[in-house]
């Protein structure tokens, strides 16, 4: 399942449990003990006689509410452990207590999605959409669109997501899902349009940066793709797809020769078919001016750096080559960002962001950080330099201020 759906599971699964009714009891025996205490002390005041009567009247609904919540929580735990059928049984039990529980219906749709029962995933997510639950409707649109896509109904999934945006407004998950579906039908224009919106709405969404990098590379915007890959690696440095992304980035940077088999592209279990790329890693990439960038300057910086490294070292190690080429690329980009370029995210966000890292005390640490999935020595460095690693993370979170 894609990362964005994993995040939905954790968000939606925890929502109901963090909002326990404060007057409900954690265990049934707590209620019994409370009743015993009241009856032992009932002679102290006649008013106490009424207390157990009130709880006898109201306790069944409170306990039923708690039981429903507990069953959903148990179902989410089972789902997260891969026990999807058992999770569904828990949700069904919750629905027997409260047939109107949209939380249970939504969680059931997610579990059916994992079981690849897309018909039922679509059916139950539709129920949540139709119920117009303000907390779950938008998420249910994402689940149903995923189910439709898996049933080879991508066009319907796209129309559904457009409906969700009209109904719920702009949300990064809706735009990301739209971008992903457009990518699958090889519509890179709409892919880039919607993934840009997803990034604008949420710059901590690693999936969007990764899809953006893929799409940019496919249309020949290889320099922009490099920076988007690095944004992805900053937000998700240590997964299997991080390793794949890093290798594809090395090929674009000319640091590593292209392999005969293209690097796998995926979002967790979901394999993405590679769209036809405008460039081949073994050939000279497009060098014309795009978005105000003369890419010939970047290509010249890369080739000059590689030649220099070979002159001083017959076989420079791959990590050193990566850091030096990366430094050369960022240096040229900073120089080119002279205030005369068109006002787009590349010049106003990406280039200033990475220029700041380049001139900080943490460039080496940064290079180690984004390469931990690819270079074993980077992971080893990270483990052996915990103080530097912590300083970098603090700097990344808080900036140059000394206040923590």
C-alpha positions as CSV (number, residue, x, y, z in Angstrom):
1,X,0.0,0.0,0.0
2,X,1.3,3.5,-0.8
3,X,2.8,5.6,2.0
4,X,0.0,8.2,1.8
5,X,-2.5,5.4,2.6
6,X,-0.4,4.1,5.5
7,X,-0.5,7.6,6.9
8,X,-4.2,7.7,6.5
9,X,-4.5,4.4,8.5
10,X,-2.5,5.8,11.4
11,X,-4.4,9.2,11.4
12,X,-7.9,7.7,11.0
13,X,-7.2,4.8,13.3
14,X,-6.0,6.9,16.2
15,X,-8.6,9.7,15.9
16,X,-11.4,8.0,17.8
17,X,-9.1,6.6,20.5
18,X,-7.6,9.9,21.4
19,X,-11.1,11.2,22.1
20,X,-12.3,8.9,24.9
21,X,-15.4,10.0,26.8
22,X,-13.9,11.0,30.1
23,X,-16.8,9.5,32.1
24,X,-16.4,6.0,30.6
25,X,-14.5,3.4,32.7
26,X,-11.4,1.7,31.5
27,X,-12.5,-1.8,32.8
28,X,-15.9,-3.3,33.7
29,X,-14.6,-4.2,37.1
30,X,-14.0,-0.5,37.8
31,X,-17.7,0.1,37.6
32,X,-18.5,-2.9,39.9
33,X,-16.0,-1.6,42.5
34,X,-17.5,1.8,42.3
35,X,-21.0,0.4,42.9
36,X,-19.7,-1.5,45.9
37,X,-18.1,1.6,47.3
38,X,-21.3,3.6,47.0
39,X,-23.5,0.9,48.7
40,X,-21.0,0.5,51.6
41,X,-21.2,4.2,52.3
42,X,-24.8,4.9,51.4
43,X,-25.8,5.5,54.9
44,X,-23.6,8.7,55.0
45,X,-26.2,10.5,52.9
46,X,-29.5,9.7,51.3
47,X,-28.3,11.4,48.1
48,X,-25.8,8.6,47.4
49,X,-28.7,6.2,46.9
50,X,-29.4,8.0,43.7
51,X,-25.9,7.7,42.3
52,X,-25.9,4.0,41.5
53,X,-29.4,4.4,40.0
54,X,-28.1,7.0,37.6
55,X,-25.1,4.8,36.6
56,X,-27.5,1.8,36.1
57,X,-29.5,4.0,33.7
58,X,-26.5,5.5,31.8
59,X,-23.8,2.9,32.1
60,X,-25.0,0.6,29.3
61,X,-24.6,3.3,26.7
62,X,-21.3,4.4,28.0
63,X,-20.0,0.8,28.1
64,X,-21.3,0.1,24.7
65,X,-19.5,3.2,23.4
66,X,-16.3,2.0,25.0
67,X,-16.7,-1.5,23.6
68,X,-17.2,-0.1,20.1
69,X,-14.1,2.0,20.4
70,X,-12.1,-0.9,21.8
71,X,-13.2,-3.2,19.0
72,X,-12.1,-0.6,16.4
73,X,-8.8,-0.1,18.2
74,X,-8.2,-3.9,18.2
75,X,-9.1,-4.0,14.5
76,X,-6.6,-1.3,13.7
77,X,-3.9,-3.1,15.6
78,X,-4.7,-6.3,13.7
79,X,-4.6,-4.4,10.4
80,X,-1.2,-3.0,11.2
81,X,0.0,-6.5,12.0
82,X,-1.2,-7.8,8.6
83,X,-4.2,-9.7,10.0
84,X,-6.7,-8.0,7.7
85,X,-9.5,-10.6,7.9
86,X,-9.4,-10.6,11.7
87,X,-9.4,-6.8,11.6
88,X,-12.6,-6.9,9.5
89,X,-14.2,-9.2,12.0
90,X,-13.5,-6.7,14.8
91,X,-15.0,-3.9,12.7
92,X,-18.1,-6.0,12.1
93,X,-18.5,-6.6,15.8
94,X,-18.2,-2.8,16.4
95,X,-21.0,-2.3,13.8
96,X,-23.2,-4.8,15.6
97,X,-23.0,-2.4,18.6
98,X,-23.3,0.8,16.5
99,X,-24.5,0.2,12.9
100,X,-23.9,3.9,12.2
101,X,-20.2,3.9,13.1
102,X,-18.6,5.4,10.0
103,X,-15.2,4.9,11.6
104,X,-15.7,1.1,11.5
105,X,-16.9,1.2,7.9
106,X,-13.9,3.3,6.8
107,X,-11.4,1.0,8.6
108,X,-13.1,-2.0,6.9
109,X,-12.7,-0.4,3.5
110,X,-8.9,0.0,4.2
111,X,-8.6,-3.7,5.2
112,X,-10.4,-4.9,2.1
113,X,-8.1,-2.7,0.1
114,X,-5.1,-4.6,1.6
115,X,-6.8,-7.9,0.9
116,X,-7.1,-6.8,-2.7
117,X,-10.9,-7.1,-2.5
118,X,-11.4,-3.9,-4.4
119,X,-15.1,-4.3,-5.0
120,X,-15.8,-4.4,-1.2
121,X,-13.2,-1.6,-0.6
122,X,-15.1,0.5,-3.1
123,X,-18.5,-0.5,-1.6
124,X,-17.6,0.4,2.0
125,X,-15.7,3.6,1.1
126,X,-18.8,4.7,-0.9
127,X,-20.9,4.2,2.3
128,X,-18.6,6.7,4.1
129,X,-18.7,9.2,1.2
130,X,-22.5,9.0,1.1
131,X,-22.7,9.5,4.9
132,X,-20.8,12.7,4.4
133,X,-18.8,12.3,7.5
134,X,-16.8,15.5,7.8
135,X,-13.8,13.7,9.3
136,X,-13.7,10.7,7.1
137,X,-15.4,11.6,3.7
138,X,-12.2,13.0,2.1
139,X,-10.1,10.0,3.2
140,X,-12.8,7.6,1.9
141,X,-12.5,9.3,-1.5
142,X,-8.8,8.4,-1.5
143,X,-9.5,4.8,-0.6
144,X,-12.2,4.5,-3.3
145,X,-10.0,6.0,-6.0
146,X,-7.3,3.5,-5.1
147,X,-9.8,0.7,-5.4
148,X,-11.0,1.9,-8.8
149,X,-7.5,2.3,-10.1
150,X,-6.7,-1.3,-9.1
151,X,-9.8,-2.4,-11.0
152,X,-8.4,-0.7,-14.1
153,X,-10.9,2.2,-13.8
154,X,-8.3,5.0,-13.7
155,X,-10.5,7.4,-15.6
156,X,-13.3,6.9,-13.0
157,X,-10.8,7.4,-10.2
158,X,-9.7,10.7,-11.7
159,X,-13.3,12.0,-11.9
160,X,-14.0,10.8,-8.4
161,X,-11.0,12.8,-7.1
162,X,-12.0,15.9,-9.0
163,X,-15.4,15.5,-7.3
164,X,-13.7,15.3,-3.9
165,X,-11.8,18.5,-4.6
166,X,-15.0,20.3,-5.5
167,X,-16.6,19.0,-2.3
168,X,-13.8,19.3,0.2
169,X,-11.5,21.9,-1.4
170,X,-7.8,21.6,-2.0
171,X,-6.0,18.9,0.1
172,X,-2.6,17.5,-0.6
173,X,-3.8,13.9,-0.5
174,X,-6.4,14.5,-3.2
175,X,-4.0,16.3,-5.4
176,X,-1.3,13.7,-4.9
177,X,-3.7,10.9,-5.7
178,X,-4.8,12.8,-8.9
179,X,-1.1,13.2,-9.9
180,X,-0.4,9.5,-9.3
181,X,-3.4,8.5,-11.5
182,X,-2.4,10.9,-14.2
183,X,1.1,9.5,-14.1
184,X,-0.3,6.0,-14.6
185,X,-1.9,7.1,-17.9
186,X,1.2,8.9,-19.0
187,X,-0.2,12.4,-18.7
188,X,2.9,14.1,-17.3
189,X,1.5,17.6,-17.7
190,X,-1.4,17.0,-15.3
191,X,0.9,14.8,-13.1
192,X,3.3,17.8,-12.6
193,X,0.4,20.3,-12.1
194,X,-1.2,18.3,-9.3
195,X,1.9,17.1,-7.6
196,X,3.1,20.7,-7.5
197,X,-0.2,21.6,-5.7
198,X,0.3,18.7,-3.3
199,X,3.8,19.9,-2.4
200,X,2.6,23.5,-2.0
201,X,0.0,22.3,0.4
202,X,2.3,20.0,2.4
203,X,6.1,20.1,2.1
204,X,6.6,17.2,4.5
205,X,4.9,14.7,2.1
206,X,7.8,12.5,0.8
207,X,5.6,10.7,-1.7
208,X,4.9,14.0,-3.6
209,X,8.6,14.9,-3.9
210,X,9.4,11.4,-5.2
211,X,6.6,11.4,-7.8
212,X,7.7,15.0,-8.8
213,X,11.3,13.8,-9.3
214,X,10.1,10.9,-11.5
215,X,7.9,13.1,-13.7
216,X,10.5,15.8,-14.0
217,X,13.1,13.4,-15.2
218,X,10.6,11.8,-17.6
219,X,10.0,15.2,-19.3
220,X,13.7,16.0,-19.5
221,X,13.9,18.5,-16.6
222,X,16.8,16.6,-15.1
223,X,18.3,19.3,-13.0
224,X,15.0,20.1,-11.3
225,X,14.5,16.3,-10.9
226,X,17.8,16.1,-8.9
227,X,16.7,18.6,-6.4
228,X,13.3,16.9,-6.0
229,X,15.0,13.6,-5.4
230,X,17.0,15.2,-2.6
231,X,13.9,16.7,-1.0
232,X,12.4,13.2,-1.0
233,X,15.6,11.8,0.5
234,X,15.6,14.5,3.2
235,X,12.1,13.5,4.3
236,X,12.5,9.7,3.8
237,X,16.2,8.7,3.8
238,X,16.1,5.1,4.9
239,X,13.6,3.0,3.0
240,X,14.0,0.6,0.1
241,X,12.5,3.1,-2.3
242,X,15.0,5.7,-1.0
243,X,17.8,3.4,-2.1
244,X,16.2,3.1,-5.6
245,X,15.6,6.8,-5.8
246,X,19.2,7.6,-4.8
247,X,20.5,5.2,-7.5
248,X,18.4,6.9,-10.2
249,X,19.6,10.3,-9.0
250,X,23.2,9.2,-9.2
251,X,22.6,8.2,-12.8
252,X,21.1,11.5,-13.6
253,X,24.0,13.3,-12.0
254,X,26.4,11.1,-14.2
255,X,28.0,9.8,-11.0
256,X,27.1,6.2,-11.9
257,X,26.6,4.6,-15.3
258,X,23.1,3.6,-16.2
259,X,22.2,-0.1,-15.6
260,X,20.8,-2.3,-18.3
261,X,17.6,-2.7,-16.4
262,X,16.0,0.6,-15.3
263,X,15.9,1.3,-11.6
264,X,12.6,0.2,-10.0
265,X,10.1,2.9,-9.2
266,X,7.5,2.2,-6.6
267,X,5.3,3.5,-3.9
268,X,5.6,0.8,-1.2
269,X,4.0,-2.3,-2.7
270,X,2.6,-0.5,-5.8
271,X,5.0,-0.8,-8.7
272,X,5.0,2.2,-11.0
273,X,5.5,1.5,-14.7
274,X,8.2,3.8,-16.0
275,X,6.9,6.4,-18.4
276,X,9.0,6.9,-21.6
277,X,11.8,9.3,-20.5
278,X,13.0,12.2,-22.5
279,X,16.6,11.4,-21.7
280,X,18.8,8.4,-21.4
281,X,21.4,8.4,-18.6
282,X,24.2,7.3,-21.0
283,X,23.5,10.2,-23.5
284,X,24.1,13.9,-23.2
285,X,20.9,15.3,-21.5
286,X,18.9,18.3,-22.9
287,X,21.1,21.4,-22.4
288,X,18.7,24.1,-23.7
289,X,17.4,26.8,-21.4
290,X,14.4,25.8,-19.4
291,X,12.6,27.8,-16.7
292,X,15.4,30.3,-17.0
293,X,18.2,27.8,-16.4
294,X,21.0,27.3,-18.8
295,X,21.5,23.5,-18.3
296,X,24.7,23.6,-20.2
297,X,26.3,25.3,-17.2
298,X,25.2,22.4,-14.9
299,X,26.4,19.8,-17.4
300,X,29.8,21.5,-17.7
301,X,30.1,21.7,-13.9
302,X,29.4,17.9,-13.6
303,X,31.8,16.8,-16.4
304,X,34.6,19.2,-15.1
305,X,34.3,17.8,-11.6
306,X,34.3,14.2,-12.8
307,X,37.4,14.9,-14.9
308,X,39.2,16.6,-12.0
309,X,38.4,13.7,-9.6
310,X,39.8,11.2,-12.1
311,X,43.0,13.3,-12.6
312,X,43.7,13.3,-8.9
313,X,42.5,9.8,-8.2
314,X,42.3,7.1,-10.9
315,X,39.2,5.5,-9.2
316,X,37.6,7.9,-6.8
317,X,35.1,6.3,-4.5
318,X,31.4,6.7,-5.3
319,X,30.5,8.6,-2.2
320,X,33.2,11.2,-2.7
321,X,32.2,11.6,-6.3
322,X,28.6,12.1,-5.3
323,X,29.4,14.9,-2.7
324,X,31.7,16.7,-5.1
325,X,29.3,16.6,-8.0
326,X,26.5,17.6,-5.8
327,X,28.5,20.6,-4.5
328,X,29.3,21.7,-8.0
329,X,25.7,21.5,-9.1
330,X,24.5,23.6,-6.1
331,X,27.2,26.1,-6.6
332,X,26.3,26.8,-10.2
333,X,22.6,27.0,-9.3
334,X,23.2,29.5,-6.5
335,X,25.3,31.7,-8.9
336,X,22.5,31.5,-11.5
337,X,19.9,32.5,-9.0
338,X,20.6,36.2,-9.5
339,X,17.1,37.6,-9.0
340,X,16.3,37.8,-12.7
341,X,14.8,34.3,-13.1
342,X,11.1,33.6,-13.4
343,X,9.3,33.4,-10.1
344,X,8.6,29.7,-9.7
345,X,9.2,27.1,-7.0
346,X,12.6,26.0,-8.5
347,X,14.2,29.5,-8.0
348,X,12.2,30.7,-5.0
349,X,12.2,27.5,-2.9
350,X,14.5,24.7,-4.1
351,X,17.6,26.6,-5.0
352,X,17.7,28.9,-1.9
353,X,16.9,25.9,0.3
354,X,19.8,23.9,-0.9
355,X,22.1,26.9,-1.2
356,X,21.5,27.4,2.6
357,X,22.6,23.8,3.3
358,X,25.6,24.1,1.0
359,X,27.0,27.1,3.0
360,X,26.1,25.7,6.4
361,X,28.4,23.7,8.6
362,X,26.3,20.6,7.9
363,X,26.8,19.9,4.2
364,X,28.9,16.8,4.8
365,X,26.3,15.6,7.4
366,X,23.5,16.3,5.0
367,X,25.2,14.2,2.3
368,X,25.6,11.4,4.8
369,X,22.0,11.7,5.9
370,X,20.4,11.4,2.4
371,X,22.7,8.5,1.4
372,X,22.2,6.2,4.4
373,X,20.1,3.8,2.4
374,X,22.6,3.5,-0.3
375,X,26.1,3.7,1.2
376,X,26.8,1.4,4.2
377,X,29.6,3.8,5.2
378,X,27.1,6.6,5.5
379,X,24.9,4.6,7.9
380,X,28.1,3.7,9.8
381,X,29.1,7.3,10.0
382,X,25.6,8.3,11.2
383,X,25.8,5.7,14.0
384,X,29.3,6.7,15.0
385,X,28.7,10.5,14.9
386,X,25.5,10.8,16.9
387,X,26.4,14.3,18.2
388,X,26.9,15.7,14.7
389,X,23.8,13.9,13.5
390,X,21.7,15.4,16.4
391,X,23.2,18.9,15.7
392,X,22.2,18.6,12.0
393,X,18.6,17.5,12.9
394,X,18.3,20.4,15.4
395,X,19.6,22.8,12.8
396,X,17.3,21.4,10.1
397,X,14.3,21.8,12.5
398,X,15.1,25.1,14.1
399,X,17.4,26.9,11.7
400,X,20.4,28.9,12.7
401,X,18.9,30.2,15.9
402,X,20.6,28.9,19.1
403,X,17.4,28.8,20.9
404,X,16.0,25.2,21.3
